Amino acid sequence: MLSKLAIRNVKRSFKDYAIYHLNIPYQDGEIFKYLHQHNLVLEFQYLENSIYLKVEMHPKEINKYSKYLLKN
């Protein structure tokens, strides 16, 4: 079981993270793999030509993937 200090540190570490919606073409599958391994993927769906992702990540990191970002 996590101590209160550990829980507080985890919350502090992820406080700046945000949820983003991305659409990754299948030909860019390595990006999907990377995002899945290094971020919290909340949801994904295989579409006809791409993969939809709902992912929680730090805002500084989203700049690398801005061309895949879905506008709300």
C-alpha positions as CSV (number, residue, x, y, z in Angstrom):
1,M,0.0,0.0,0.0
2,L,1.3,3.5,-0.9
3,S,2.1,5.8,1.9
4,K,0.4,9.2,2.1
5,L,3.8,10.8,1.2
6,A,4.0,8.6,-1.9
7,I,0.5,9.4,-3.0
8,R,1.1,13.2,-2.5
9,N,4.3,13.0,-4.6
10,V,2.4,11.1,-7.4
11,K,-0.3,13.7,-7.4
12,R,2.2,16.6,-7.5
13,S,4.1,14.9,-10.4
14,F,1.1,14.7,-12.6
15,K,-0.8,17.9,-11.6
16,D,0.2,19.6,-14.9
17,Y,-0.8,16.8,-17.1
18,A,-3.8,17.3,-19.4
19,I,-6.0,15.1,-21.6
20,Y,-5.6,15.3,-25.4
21,H,-7.5,13.7,-28.3
22,L,-5.3,12.5,-31.1
23,N,-5.8,10.8,-34.5
24,I,-2.7,8.8,-35.5
25,P,-2.6,7.5,-39.1
26,Y,-1.6,3.8,-39.3
27,Q,1.6,4.6,-41.2
28,D,2.7,6.5,-38.0
29,G,2.1,3.5,-35.8
30,E,5.5,4.0,-34.0
31,I,4.0,7.1,-32.5
32,F,1.0,5.2,-31.2
33,K,3.4,2.6,-29.7
34,Y,5.5,5.4,-28.1
35,L,2.5,7.2,-26.6
36,H,1.1,3.9,-25.3
37,Q,4.4,3.1,-23.5
38,H,5.2,6.6,-22.1
39,N,1.9,8.1,-21.3
40,L,-1.5,7.2,-19.8
41,V,-3.7,6.1,-22.7
42,L,-7.3,6.4,-21.4
43,E,-9.0,5.2,-24.6
44,F,-8.1,4.2,-28.1
45,Q,-10.1,3.0,-31.1
46,Y,-9.1,1.6,-34.4
47,L,-10.7,3.5,-37.2
48,E,-10.7,3.0,-41.0
49,N,-7.5,5.0,-41.7
50,S,-6.2,5.9,-38.2
51,I,-6.2,5.2,-34.5
52,Y,-8.1,7.6,-32.2
53,L,-6.4,8.2,-28.8
54,K,-7.5,9.9,-25.7
55,V,-4.2,10.3,-23.8
56,E,-3.0,12.1,-20.7
57,M,0.4,13.7,-21.1
58,H,2.4,16.8,-20.1
59,P,1.5,19.9,-22.2
60,K,5.2,20.3,-23.2
61,E,5.1,16.9,-24.9
62,I,2.0,17.6,-27.0
63,N,3.9,20.0,-29.2
64,K,5.7,17.0,-30.8
65,Y,2.3,15.6,-31.8
66,S,0.4,18.8,-32.7
67,K,-0.3,17.6,-36.2
68,Y,-2.3,14.7,-34.8
69,L,-4.2,16.8,-32.3
70,L,-7.9,16.9,-32.7
71,K,-9.5,20.3,-32.2
72,N,-12.5,20.5,-29.9
